[in-house]
Structure formats: C-alpha cells, structure tokens
Amino acid sequence: MTARSERGSELTAEDQRLFDSLSENRQAKARRLLVAVNAEEDKRQRAVLRQTLSKRLRKWTAAADSSDGSLPASPHAAAAPSTLPLLARPLGPRSGASLVINASDPDEQLRRAQRESRFAGEDDALGVAGGPPLRLVGYGTSTALEKPFLRLTSAPHASSVRPPEVLRRALAHVKQRWRAQPDYGWAGEQLQSIRQDLTVQHVRDALAVDTYETHARVALEMGDMPQFTQCLSVLRSLHAACPGAGSPPEFSAYRLLFAAAVGTDALAAELRRLSDDELRHQWVRHAMAAAAAMHRGDAATFVHMFDNAPRMSPYLMDALLPRVRAKGLVAALTAYRPGCPLSCLARQLGFTDVGQQQALLDWALATGAARVPSADGEVSLTSASRVRTPQGTPAVAKRRDNAKRRRTT
C-alpha cells in the first residue's frame, strides 16, 4: 500500500520501504505527517518537514527492529482516546495541519526516554568522555583548586565536580588570594564555581554557609548587587538548615537595610521574618534604627549611625544616604529663620571637609535652596520659595495671623 497525501505526492522509494515495515498505528501517523508536509506552501519549510518525516521513519524502523515494536505497558494504555492528554502544535505558519502528540503513546514514551538519556551521555563538555555521571557516585572526584565557572546544560560528570574537602581548600585559597591581591573578576568566578559544585552535590552545611557569606561580602564590597542579592536569598534557607553556622544576625541586618532601600512594604516583610533573638541583637537593632531614621528624614541621627555602623552595613547605608540628606535639607531649610548656616547644615548632613561643604552648597542651590544675606559673611541658606515670598506680603501675614489665632484658641 502506497502512502499518498491529498495532493497526490508519494514517499521516496527508501521511505516507502520503511513505511511498509511499520505497524498500522505508525503508518497512520506517517500519513498524517505527510499530509501536513504537502499542505505547507513554503518550499523551504516543506523541505524541512519532509526531512523530518524521513528521519522519523528511520527512527521508528530502528525502534521496531530493536524491541519488536513493544514497550512496557503504560498505566494509561486502556484509557479511551477522548480522555488522553493531547498537545497540538501547528506545523506551518499558513497550514491548518497539526501534529497531535499522545502522552500515553508508546512512541511518545520512547522519545521522552531518549530525551532523559541525554543526561547520561558521554559528550558532556564539562567532564571527561566516558566518566560516570555525578548522580551515580554521589560526590565528585576532581582535585582542582581553581575551576572556571560554566553554566550547566546537562548533568555533570563526577570527574568535573570537586568534593566538599577539595571545595573547602578552594575556598580558603580564594580568601587568601583576595586578601593579598583583590581581583574580583577572578574571585567572583571562583566563588560561583564553588557554589555550583556545592549545589549539584546537594551540600547544605557549614561549608555552604561560609561560601555564600564570603561571596555576599565580596560582592557587596565591589558593588555587584545581583550576586549579593542571590547569595542573600540563599543564605536565608542555609542559616535555617544549619543552626549555629555563619553569622545570621549580620545578614539579617543587611536584609533590613536592603529592604529599607526598596520600600516600606519590603521592610515590613523583613521585620515580620525576624526571630526574637535576632530582634535583640545589636547589629539588627542598629539596622532597624537606621531604617527608622531614614523613614523620618532624621539626617543627623542617620549620619551618626553611619559612622558607627557594624561590619559592612555602611555599604548598604550608602544607598540610603542621598535620600536621607534630601529630606534633612528640606527640614533644615524650613526650620531655620532667616536661614540655616552652611557649617551647621554640613554637620547635620555629614559633609565635614571643606571640599564637601562646597559640594553641599552646589547641591543645595541646585535642589531649590537660596542664599540669605548675612552680616558676618557666613553663607546661609533658605528655601527658594521663602525668598520669592517676602515676610511682609499679605499672604505671609495672613498665615501668621491664622497661626496666632490657633494658638490662642
């Protein structure tokens, strides 16, 4: 019997021979695919689909020769055709034909088994050809202290993964070299590689905590916020899984400061996650006080806490400092009459050097401040709106009278 489409096209002689050796079920699938091939109007797409049909015929024939066309029985084999899960995919942009894939069909199960078997292949770029997969031996066998970081596209071989005892030495090697010669390009890659080896071996102990804490600190020092936030999120679960390991209060304080920079909702969510012991810790209490000062716009308190911040909190407080200074500038220009001396404003906002005071003056004038004449020659600032509205105008007098009336009543 010759397979024909609705437009009368036939298979080649070789494909016809393969078609005749198939079972009726697979012949029906081949006919449907041939109909879709000839329904495609694009010549290039039609050639691709015809090549796909030829490959599928050869694969079906090879499977039938090796297993006599039989596979282990599926628990869904007796289900009615109308109840089977289907996945329809259009074969062409202008054709109405589609390939219907039956999830319980033996042929589909064979394809899925072949897709799963690719993880046990011998051509893994990260390992030695012929080496055993990591999942079969538990821990890796590599002894290299340094290894480049490569994203995994398949299951790694044991020969390409370092066991925990080697990773412990590799982490100490990274720390020692970072202290002697800080090179974040090299250190960041090595720390990512150590993290990857820990992850594929499901290692979640004190070594994993030390690795992620080290990478978080290094990334925070170098301003690599994506890596810092990745490590920060993983450390939450690692600290819970390894009580007593690492420094949980330190990173809880970092989360509070980072959440304060994001917004009040994120800060409230972080506060709800803190335990009673963490709430009593001095580092966490410092972060809470700094977040509260930022929310109030209390620049003087925030700057004082910035100078006395523990560990690496100043790196995160740097992100909050411009916002706090902006609020403090507005509050000072509003509170002082006729103006706020520049020296006083510099002390409150943390501009202590002479060069920083000039930068403060330029920044204040650019953000709405105005100079106030002073008899002693010292620079004083006030809000530009107050300069534009003199004290003797009717609007100012009316506001003054209203304030006096409220005080007396």
C-alpha positions as CSV (number, residue, x, y, z in Angstrom):
1,M,0.0,0.0,0.0
2,T,1.4,3.4,-1.0
3,A,1.2,6.4,1.3
4,R,-0.4,9.3,-0.6
5,S,-1.4,12.8,0.5
6,E,-4.4,14.7,-0.5
7,R,-2.3,16.4,-3.3
8,G,-1.1,13.0,-4.6
9,S,2.6,13.2,-3.5
10,E,4.2,9.9,-2.7
11,L,7.1,8.9,-0.5
12,T,10.5,8.1,-2.0
13,A,11.4,4.5,-2.6
14,E,13.5,4.2,0.5
15,D,10.9,5.9,2.7
16,Q,8.2,3.8,1.2
17,R,10.2,0.7,2.1
18,L,10.5,1.9,5.7
19,F,6.8,2.9,5.7
20,D,5.8,-0.6,4.7
21,S,7.7,-2.2,7.6
22,L,5.9,-0.2,10.2
23,S,2.9,-1.1,12.2
24,E,-0.6,0.2,11.3
25,N,-0.5,2.7,14.1
26,R,2.7,4.3,13.0
27,Q,1.7,4.2,9.3
28,A,-1.3,6.3,10.2
29,K,1.0,8.8,12.0
30,A,3.2,8.9,8.9
31,R,0.2,9.6,6.6
32,R,-0.9,12.5,8.8
33,L,2.6,14.0,8.8
34,L,2.8,13.6,5.0
35,V,-0.5,15.4,4.6
36,A,1.0,18.2,6.7
37,V,4.1,18.3,4.6
38,N,2.2,18.7,1.3
39,A,-0.2,21.2,2.9
40,E,2.8,23.6,3.6
41,E,3.0,26.3,0.9
42,D,6.5,27.5,1.8
43,K,9.0,25.4,-0.2
44,R,11.8,25.7,2.3
45,Q,9.5,24.7,5.2
46,R,8.1,21.9,3.2
47,A,11.6,20.5,2.6
48,V,12.4,20.7,6.3
49,L,9.2,18.8,7.2
50,R,9.9,16.2,4.5
51,Q,13.4,15.6,6.0
52,T,11.8,15.4,9.5
53,L,9.4,12.7,8.1
54,S,12.3,10.7,6.7
55,K,14.2,10.8,10.0
56,R,11.1,9.8,11.9
57,L,10.5,6.8,9.6
58,R,14.1,5.6,10.2
59,K,13.8,6.1,13.9
60,W,10.5,4.1,14.1
61,T,12.0,1.3,12.0
62,A,15.1,1.1,14.2
63,A,12.9,1.0,17.3
64,A,10.8,-1.7,15.8
65,D,13.8,-3.8,14.9
66,S,15.4,-3.5,18.4
67,S,12.3,-4.1,20.5
68,D,9.8,-5.7,18.1
69,G,7.7,-2.6,18.4
70,S,6.8,-3.2,22.0
71,L,7.4,-1.2,25.2
72,P,6.4,-1.7,28.8
73,A,2.7,-1.3,29.4
74,S,1.6,2.2,30.3
75,P,-0.9,2.8,33.1
76,H,-2.9,4.9,30.6
77,A,-2.9,2.2,27.9
78,A,-6.5,1.2,28.5
79,A,-7.9,4.8,28.6
80,A,-10.3,5.9,26.0
81,P,-8.8,8.1,23.1
82,S,-11.0,11.0,24.0
83,T,-9.7,11.1,27.6
84,L,-6.0,11.1,26.7
85,P,-4.0,14.4,27.2
86,L,-3.1,15.9,23.8
87,L,-0.7,18.6,22.7
88,A,-1.3,20.1,19.3
89,R,1.4,22.1,17.6
90,P,0.9,23.9,14.2
91,L,3.4,22.7,11.6
92,G,3.4,25.7,9.4
93,P,2.5,29.4,9.6
94,R,-0.2,29.1,7.0
95,S,-1.2,25.5,7.1
96,G,-4.1,24.2,9.2
97,A,-2.4,20.8,9.8
98,S,-1.1,19.9,13.2
99,L,0.8,17.1,14.8
100,V,-1.1,15.5,17.7
101,I,1.1,14.0,20.4
102,N,-0.4,11.5,22.7
103,A,1.3,11.5,26.1
104,S,0.5,7.8,26.7
105,D,1.5,6.6,23.3
106,P,4.5,4.1,23.3
107,D,6.2,6.1,20.7
108,E,6.0,9.3,22.7
109,Q,7.2,7.4,25.8
110,L,10.2,6.2,23.7
111,R,11.0,9.8,22.7
112,R,10.8,11.0,26.3
113,A,13.1,8.2,27.4
114,Q,15.6,9.2,24.8
115,R,15.4,12.9,25.9
116,E,16.1,11.8,29.5
117,S,19.0,9.6,28.5
118,R,20.9,12.6,27.1
119,F,21.9,13.5,30.6
120,A,23.9,10.3,30.8
121,G,25.7,10.9,27.5
122,E,29.5,10.7,27.1
123,D,29.9,14.0,25.2
124,D,29.4,16.3,28.2
125,A,31.6,19.4,27.7
126,L,32.2,19.7,31.4
127,G,33.6,16.2,32.0
128,V,35.8,13.5,30.6
129,A,34.1,11.4,27.9
130,G,33.1,8.1,29.4
131,G,33.2,9.3,33.0
132,P,30.4,8.2,35.4
133,P,27.6,10.7,35.9
134,L,27.7,12.5,39.3
135,R,24.3,11.1,40.3
136,L,25.7,7.6,40.2
137,V,28.7,8.2,42.5
138,G,27.4,10.8,45.0
139,Y,30.4,13.2,45.3
140,G,32.7,14.4,42.6
141,T,36.3,13.3,42.1
142,S,38.1,16.4,40.8
143,T,41.0,17.8,42.8
144,A,41.5,21.1,41.1
145,L,41.6,24.1,43.4
146,E,40.7,26.5,40.6
147,K,38.0,25.8,38.0
148,P,36.3,28.2,35.6
149,F,32.5,28.7,36.0
150,L,30.4,27.4,33.2
151,R,26.7,27.2,33.2
152,L,25.5,23.6,33.1
153,T,23.4,22.4,30.2
154,S,23.4,18.7,31.2
155,A,24.2,16.6,34.2
156,P,27.9,16.9,35.1
157,H,30.4,14.0,35.3
158,A,31.9,13.2,38.6
159,S,35.4,14.0,37.2
160,S,34.3,17.6,36.7
161,V,33.0,18.3,40.2
162,R,35.1,18.8,43.3
163,P,34.1,17.0,46.5
164,P,33.5,19.0,49.8
165,E,37.0,18.5,51.1
166,V,38.5,20.0,47.9
167,L,36.0,22.8,47.9
168,R,37.0,23.7,51.5
169,R,40.6,24.1,50.4
170,A,39.5,26.0,47.3
171,L,37.5,28.5,49.4
172,A,40.5,29.0,51.7
173,H,42.6,29.6,48.6
174,V,40.2,32.2,47.3
175,K,40.1,34.0,50.6
176,Q,43.9,34.1,50.9
177,R,44.4,35.4,47.4
178,W,41.6,38.0,47.9
179,R,43.4,39.4,51.0
180,A,46.8,39.5,49.2
181,Q,45.6,40.8,45.8
182,P,41.9,41.7,45.4
183,D,40.8,40.7,41.9
184,Y,37.0,40.5,41.7
185,G,36.9,39.1,38.2
186,W,38.9,36.0,39.3
187,A,37.4,35.7,42.8
188,G,33.8,36.1,41.7
189,E,34.2,33.4,39.1
190,Q,35.9,31.0,41.5
191,L,33.2,31.6,44.2
192,Q,30.5,31.0,41.6
193,S,32.2,27.7,40.6
194,I,32.4,26.6,44.2
195,R,28.7,27.4,44.7
196,Q,27.9,25.4,41.6
197,D,29.8,22.4,42.8
198,L,28.0,22.6,46.2
199,T,24.6,22.8,44.5
200,V,25.0,19.8,42.2
201,Q,26.2,17.7,45.2
202,H,23.3,19.0,47.4
203,V,25.8,20.2,50.1
204,R,24.0,22.4,52.6
205,D,26.3,22.6,55.6
206,A,28.7,25.0,57.3
207,L,30.9,25.0,54.2
208,A,28.0,26.2,52.0
209,V,27.1,28.9,54.6
210,D,30.8,30.1,54.6
211,T,30.9,30.1,50.8
212,Y,27.7,32.1,50.3
213,E,28.6,34.5,53.1
214,T,32.1,35.1,51.6
215,H,30.7,35.7,48.2
216,A,28.0,38.1,49.6
217,R,30.6,40.2,51.4
218,V,32.9,40.3,48.4
219,A,30.1,41.2,46.0
220,L,28.8,43.9,48.4
221,E,32.3,45.4,48.7
222,M,32.6,45.6,44.9
223,G,29.0,46.8,44.3
224,D,27.9,43.6,42.5
225,M,24.3,43.8,43.7
226,P,22.9,40.9,41.5
227,Q,25.3,38.4,43.1
228,F,24.8,39.9,46.5
229,T,21.1,39.5,46.4
230,Q,21.4,35.9,45.1
231,C,23.6,35.0,48.0
232,L,21.4,36.9,50.4
233,S,18.3,34.9,49.4
234,V,20.1,31.5,49.6
235,L,21.6,32.3,53.0
236,R,18.1,32.6,54.5
237,S,17.4,28.9,53.9
238,L,21.0,27.9,54.7
239,H,21.0,29.6,58.1
240,A,17.7,27.9,58.9
241,A,19.1,24.5,57.8
242,C,22.4,24.9,59.7
243,P,21.8,26.3,63.1
244,G,24.9,27.8,64.6
245,A,26.7,28.1,61.3
246,G,27.8,31.5,59.9
247,S,26.6,34.9,61.1
248,P,22.8,35.1,60.7
249,P,22.3,38.4,62.6
250,E,24.8,40.1,60.3
251,F,22.9,39.2,57.2
252,S,19.5,39.8,58.8
253,A,20.8,43.4,59.3
254,Y,21.8,43.5,55.6
255,R,18.4,42.4,54.6
256,L,16.7,45.1,56.7
257,L,18.9,47.8,55.1
258,F,18.4,46.5,51.6
259,A,14.6,46.3,52.2
260,A,14.6,49.9,53.5
261,A,16.1,51.0,50.2
262,V,13.4,49.1,48.3
263,G,10.3,50.4,50.2
264,T,8.2,50.2,53.3
265,D,6.4,47.1,52.2
266,A,9.6,45.1,51.8
267,L,10.9,46.4,55.1
268,A,7.7,45.3,56.9
269,A,8.0,41.9,55.4
270,E,11.6,41.5,56.6
271,L,10.7,42.7,60.1
272,R,8.0,40.0,60.3
273,R,10.5,37.3,59.5
274,L,12.9,38.2,62.3
275,S,13.1,35.9,65.4
276,D,13.1,37.2,68.9
277,D,16.8,36.5,69.3
278,E,17.6,38.5,66.1
279,L,15.5,41.4,67.2
280,R,17.6,41.7,70.4
281,H,20.9,41.5,68.5
282,Q,22.8,44.8,68.4
283,W,23.5,44.6,64.6
284,V,19.8,44.1,63.8
285,R,18.8,46.8,66.3
286,H,21.3,49.2,64.5
287,A,19.8,48.4,61.1
288,M,16.2,48.9,62.5
289,A,17.2,52.3,64.0
290,A,18.9,53.3,60.7
291,A,15.8,52.4,58.7
292,A,13.6,54.4,61.1
293,A,15.9,57.4,60.9
294,M,15.7,57.2,57.1
295,H,11.9,57.0,57.2
296,R,11.7,60.1,59.5
297,G,14.3,62.0,57.5
298,D,16.4,62.4,60.6
299,A,19.7,63.1,58.8
300,A,21.7,63.9,61.9
301,T,20.9,60.6,63.6
302,F,21.4,58.6,60.4
303,V,24.9,60.2,59.7
304,H,25.9,59.4,63.3
305,M,24.8,55.8,62.9
306,F,26.6,55.6,59.5
307,D,29.9,56.4,61.3
308,N,29.3,53.7,63.8
309,A,27.8,51.0,61.6
310,P,28.9,47.4,62.2
311,R,30.6,45.1,59.7
312,M,29.6,46.0,56.1
313,S,26.4,47.9,56.8
314,P,27.9,51.2,55.5
315,Y,28.0,49.8,52.0
316,L,24.2,49.4,52.1
317,M,23.6,52.6,54.0
318,D,25.4,54.4,51.1
319,A,22.3,53.7,49.0
320,L,20.1,55.3,51.7
321,L,22.3,58.4,52.4
322,P,21.2,60.6,49.4
323,R,17.6,60.1,50.2
324,V,18.1,60.9,53.9
325,R,20.2,64.0,53.1
326,A,17.5,65.3,50.7
327,K,14.9,65.0,53.5
328,G,17.2,66.6,56.0
329,L,18.0,69.5,53.7
330,V,14.3,70.3,53.3
331,A,13.7,70.1,57.0
332,A,16.6,72.3,57.9
333,L,15.7,75.0,55.3
334,T,12.2,75.0,56.6
335,A,13.1,75.2,60.3
336,Y,15.8,77.8,60.4
337,R,15.0,81.5,60.1
338,P,16.1,83.6,58.3
339,G,18.4,80.9,57.1
340,C,20.5,77.9,58.1
341,P,24.3,78.4,58.3
342,L,26.1,76.2,55.8
343,S,28.5,75.0,58.5
344,C,25.6,73.8,60.7
345,L,23.9,72.2,57.7
346,A,27.2,70.4,56.8
347,R,27.5,68.9,60.3
348,Q,23.9,67.6,60.2
349,L,24.2,66.1,56.8
350,G,27.7,64.6,57.2
351,F,29.7,67.0,55.0
352,T,32.7,67.6,57.2
353,D,35.5,68.5,54.8
354,V,35.9,72.0,53.2
355,G,35.6,70.5,49.7
356,Q,32.5,68.6,50.8
357,Q,30.9,71.8,52.0
358,Q,31.4,73.4,48.6
359,A,29.7,70.3,47.1
360,L,26.9,70.7,49.6
361,L,26.4,74.3,48.6
362,D,26.3,73.5,44.9
363,W,23.9,70.6,45.5
364,A,21.6,72.7,47.8
365,L,21.4,75.5,45.3
366,A,20.6,73.0,42.5
367,T,17.7,71.5,44.6
368,G,15.8,74.6,45.5
369,A,17.8,76.4,48.1
370,A,18.7,80.1,48.0
371,R,21.4,82.2,49.7
372,V,20.4,84.6,52.5
373,P,22.4,87.8,53.1
374,S,24.5,87.5,56.3
375,A,26.3,90.3,58.3
376,D,29.2,88.1,59.4
377,G,29.9,86.9,55.9
378,E,29.0,83.2,56.6
379,V,26.9,81.5,53.9
380,S,23.3,80.8,55.0
381,L,20.6,79.0,53.0
382,T,16.9,79.0,53.0
383,S,14.2,77.7,50.7
384,A,13.8,79.4,47.4
385,S,10.0,79.8,47.9
386,R,10.6,81.8,51.1
387,V,12.9,84.1,49.2
388,R,10.3,84.6,46.5
389,T,7.6,85.4,49.1
390,P,8.9,88.2,51.4
391,Q,7.8,88.3,55.0
392,G,5.7,91.5,54.6
393,T,3.4,90.2,51.9
394,P,-0.3,89.8,52.7
395,A,-0.2,86.0,52.2
396,V,2.6,85.7,54.8
397,A,0.7,88.0,57.2
398,K,-2.5,86.0,56.8
399,R,-0.7,82.7,57.6
400,R,0.9,84.4,60.6
401,D,-2.4,85.6,61.9
402,N,-4.1,82.2,61.4
403,A,-1.3,80.5,63.3
404,K,-1.6,83.0,66.2
405,R,-5.4,82.5,66.3
406,R,-5.0,78.7,66.5
407,R,-2.5,79.1,69.4
408,T,-4.9,81.3,71.4
409,T,-7.9,79.1,70.8
